[in-house]
Amino acid sequence: MGIPEDITMFEQRLNELIIKYEQYFVGIEKREPLKLLDRVERMSRQYQPVQIVNTMMKFRYNSLIAKLNTYKQYWCRITRLIEEGKYSRDRFKMEMRQNTNLREQTVDERGGANSDLERLYQQYIEARKACNLSTRNITPEKIAAAIERQKPAIIRKYHCAKIEFKVVIEDGAPKIKVRPGVQ
């Protein structure tokens, strides 16, 4: 193969490596693509000792080398953040587990209406965050007041003594739905 074909192959492998790393960071790939990285690094060193006469090929080769080095720094930084537990994707998963554990503990510690209200509040807040909506003005007291205002009308409508509340997302917005409870 000649220099132009090798540089084209190097560019293709580099683009493939970029995609594999992004898939790794998102969680699609379970392992870091180290073999492909090694192959791309070997291809990058192939023409370092050689004088490339064609100016266009030399520029393209040097641009690809610079792109590889920039991405390697980025990948090292993200990998270090993952190892330290500071990467946003991993932090999000950790916080979700911690919130679930805390919620289970509060339900165990407290019983009755307060725990149901707290559970409903937490689900509503999580749903708003999932929809990228603000949670700043929402408090457990506001949700409790809204439920207490509507509870008598709901009990009359469904002709039951107990009702259950459930958080659902409809049309990109979280809503609290009501259904008759088991007596």
C-alpha positions as CSV (number, residue, x, y, z in Angstrom):
1,M,0.0,0.0,0.0
2,G,1.1,3.5,-0.6
3,I,1.0,6.5,1.7
4,P,-2.4,7.8,0.6
5,E,-4.1,4.5,1.1
6,D,-2.4,4.0,4.5
7,I,-3.5,7.5,5.6
8,T,-7.1,6.8,4.5
9,M,-7.0,3.5,6.4
10,F,-5.6,5.4,9.5
11,E,-8.4,7.9,9.3
12,Q,-11.1,5.2,9.0
13,R,-9.7,3.4,12.0
14,L,-9.4,6.6,14.0
15,N,-13.1,7.4,13.3
16,E,-14.0,3.8,14.3
17,L,-12.0,4.2,17.5
18,I,-13.8,7.5,18.4
19,I,-17.2,5.8,17.9
20,K,-16.1,2.8,20.1
21,Y,-14.9,5.1,22.9
22,E,-18.2,7.1,22.8
23,Q,-20.1,3.8,23.0
24,Y,-17.9,2.8,26.0
25,F,-18.6,6.1,27.8
26,V,-22.3,5.9,27.2
27,G,-22.4,2.3,28.4
28,I,-23.1,0.4,25.2
29,E,-19.6,-1.1,25.1
30,K,-18.6,-2.8,28.4
31,R,-14.8,-2.6,27.9
32,E,-12.5,0.1,26.8
33,P,-11.4,-0.5,23.1
34,L,-7.7,-0.9,24.0
35,K,-6.8,-3.2,21.1
36,L,-8.2,-0.9,18.5
37,L,-6.4,2.0,20.3
38,D,-3.1,0.1,20.1
39,R,-3.7,-0.6,16.4
40,V,-4.4,3.0,15.6
41,E,-1.4,4.2,17.6
42,R,0.8,1.8,15.6
43,M,-0.6,3.2,12.4
44,S,0.1,6.7,13.6
45,R,3.8,5.9,14.2
46,Q,4.2,4.2,10.8
47,Y,5.2,7.4,8.9
48,Q,6.9,9.4,11.6
49,P,10.4,8.6,10.5
50,V,9.5,8.9,6.8
51,Q,9.7,12.2,5.0
52,I,6.3,12.7,3.2
53,V,7.0,14.8,0.2
54,N,3.4,15.5,-0.9
55,T,2.3,18.6,1.1
56,M,-1.4,17.6,1.1
57,M,-0.7,14.1,2.4
58,K,1.7,15.5,5.0
59,F,-0.9,18.0,6.2
60,R,-3.6,15.3,6.4
61,Y,-1.3,12.9,8.3
62,N,-0.3,15.6,10.8
63,S,-3.9,16.6,11.3
64,L,-4.9,13.0,12.0
65,I,-2.0,12.7,14.5
66,A,-3.2,15.9,16.2
67,K,-6.8,14.6,16.3
68,L,-5.6,11.3,17.8
69,N,-3.6,13.1,20.5
70,T,-6.4,15.4,21.4
71,Y,-8.9,12.5,21.7
72,K,-6.4,10.5,23.7
73,Q,-6.2,13.3,26.3
74,Y,-10.0,13.5,26.4
75,W,-10.3,9.7,26.8
76,C,-7.7,9.6,29.6
77,R,-9.6,12.4,31.4
78,I,-13.0,10.7,31.1
79,T,-11.5,7.3,32.1
80,R,-9.9,8.8,35.1
81,L,-13.3,10.4,36.1
82,I,-15.0,7.0,35.7
83,E,-12.3,5.4,37.9
84,E,-12.7,8.1,40.6
85,G,-16.5,7.8,40.4
86,K,-17.0,11.4,39.3
87,Y,-18.2,10.9,35.8
88,S,-21.8,12.2,35.4
89,R,-23.2,9.0,33.9
90,D,-21.9,7.0,36.8
91,R,-22.7,9.6,39.4
92,F,-26.3,9.6,38.1
93,K,-26.5,5.8,38.6
94,M,-25.0,6.0,42.1
95,E,-27.4,8.8,43.1
96,M,-30.4,6.8,41.8
97,R,-29.3,3.8,43.9
98,Q,-28.7,5.9,47.0
99,N,-32.1,7.6,46.6
100,T,-33.8,4.3,46.2
101,N,-32.0,3.0,49.4
102,L,-32.9,6.1,51.3
103,R,-36.5,6.0,50.2
104,E,-36.8,2.3,51.3
105,Q,-35.3,3.2,54.6
106,T,-37.7,6.1,55.2
107,V,-40.7,3.8,54.3
108,D,-39.4,1.3,56.8
109,E,-38.8,3.8,59.5
110,R,-42.1,5.7,59.0
111,G,-45.4,4.2,58.1
112,G,-48.8,5.5,56.9
113,A,-49.7,8.6,55.0
114,N,-46.4,10.5,55.5
115,S,-44.4,7.7,53.8
116,D,-46.9,7.5,50.9
117,L,-46.8,11.3,50.5
118,E,-43.0,11.2,50.6
119,R,-42.9,8.4,48.1
120,L,-45.3,10.3,45.8
121,Y,-43.2,13.5,46.2
122,Q,-39.9,11.6,45.3
123,Q,-41.5,10.0,42.3
124,Y,-42.9,13.3,41.1
125,I,-39.5,15.0,41.5
126,E,-37.7,12.2,39.7
127,A,-40.2,12.4,36.9
128,R,-39.8,16.2,36.5
129,K,-36.0,15.7,36.4
130,A,-36.4,13.0,33.8
131,C,-38.4,15.5,31.7
132,N,-35.8,18.2,32.2
133,L,-38.3,20.4,34.2
134,S,-37.5,22.6,37.1
135,T,-38.0,21.2,40.6
136,R,-37.1,24.3,42.5
137,N,-40.6,25.5,43.5
138,I,-42.0,22.0,44.3
139,T,-42.2,21.1,47.9
140,P,-43.8,18.1,49.7
141,E,-46.2,20.6,51.4
142,K,-47.4,21.9,48.0
143,I,-48.1,18.4,46.8
144,A,-49.9,17.5,50.0
145,A,-52.0,20.7,49.8
146,A,-53.0,20.0,46.2
147,I,-54.0,16.4,47.1
148,E,-55.9,17.4,50.2
149,R,-57.8,20.1,48.1
150,Q,-58.9,17.5,45.5
151,K,-59.3,14.4,47.8
152,P,-63.0,15.0,48.7
153,A,-64.1,15.5,45.1
154,I,-62.1,12.4,44.0
155,I,-63.7,10.2,46.8
156,R,-67.2,11.4,45.8
157,K,-66.4,10.7,42.1
158,Y,-65.1,7.1,42.6
159,H,-67.4,6.3,45.6
160,C,-64.6,4.8,47.7
161,A,-63.0,5.5,51.0
162,K,-59.4,5.0,49.9
163,I,-57.6,6.3,46.8
164,E,-54.1,5.7,45.5
165,F,-51.9,8.2,43.7
166,K,-49.5,7.4,40.9
167,V,-47.0,9.5,39.0
168,V,-47.0,9.1,35.2
169,I,-45.4,11.0,32.3
170,E,-47.8,12.1,29.6
171,D,-46.9,14.4,26.7
172,G,-43.5,15.1,28.2
173,A,-44.8,16.3,31.5
174,P,-45.3,14.4,34.8
175,K,-48.8,14.1,36.2
176,I,-50.2,12.6,39.4
177,K,-53.0,10.1,38.5
178,V,-55.7,8.9,40.9
179,R,-57.2,5.4,41.1
180,P,-59.5,3.8,43.6
181,G,-57.6,2.0,46.3
182,V,-58.0,-1.5,47.6
183,Q,-60.1,-1.4,50.8
